[in-house]
Structures are given as structure tokens and as C-alpha cells.
Amino acid sequence: MTDKPIAEMSFEEAMIALEQVVSSLEKGEVPLEASIALYERGSALKAHCAAKLKDAEDKVEMIRAKDGQAIGTTPAEGM
């Protein structure tokens, strides 16, 4: 796992880190305190990914609106 601050991660970096967190937790080989810390990190990574997706959706919507095609967006599955 990377020590890079979540706020500095790209969407792709955050998704990879989130997948690593989930994998570690699913294996069940992590001590309780570390599991709690991993869960907290996973929650922060999920929120970061959701915010990045929302920003991207907003940008697409602005582009569509400029072209007179404002039709709204649908949230990404699972976020």
C-alpha cells in the first residue's frame, strides 16, 4: 500500500488502494486494531472516489449544457 495522502490520489490510485484494503480485510489475517484502521482508510478512499466521480459527472454535465444537451447524470453504481 502507498503512504500517499488520499487527497493527492487520482481516482485510479484511490481505487487500487481501496481494492487492496478490501482484499486485506477479506483475508481476515489482520489484527483487530489494524482492521479498524484499514476500514477507516477504506471509508476515506471510497469517499474520495465518490467525490472524484461527482466532479467528473459535473464537468460532463457542464459540457452538455454548453452544447444545449443538459440531460442530467446517473450516479455510478455502488457509490
Secondary structure as GFF3:
##gff-version 3
##sequence-region A 1 79
A	DSSP	three_ten_helix	6	8	.	.	.	ID=ss1
A	DSSP	alpha_helix	11	27	.	.	.	ID=ss2
A	DSSP	alpha_helix	32	66	.	.	.	ID=ss3
###
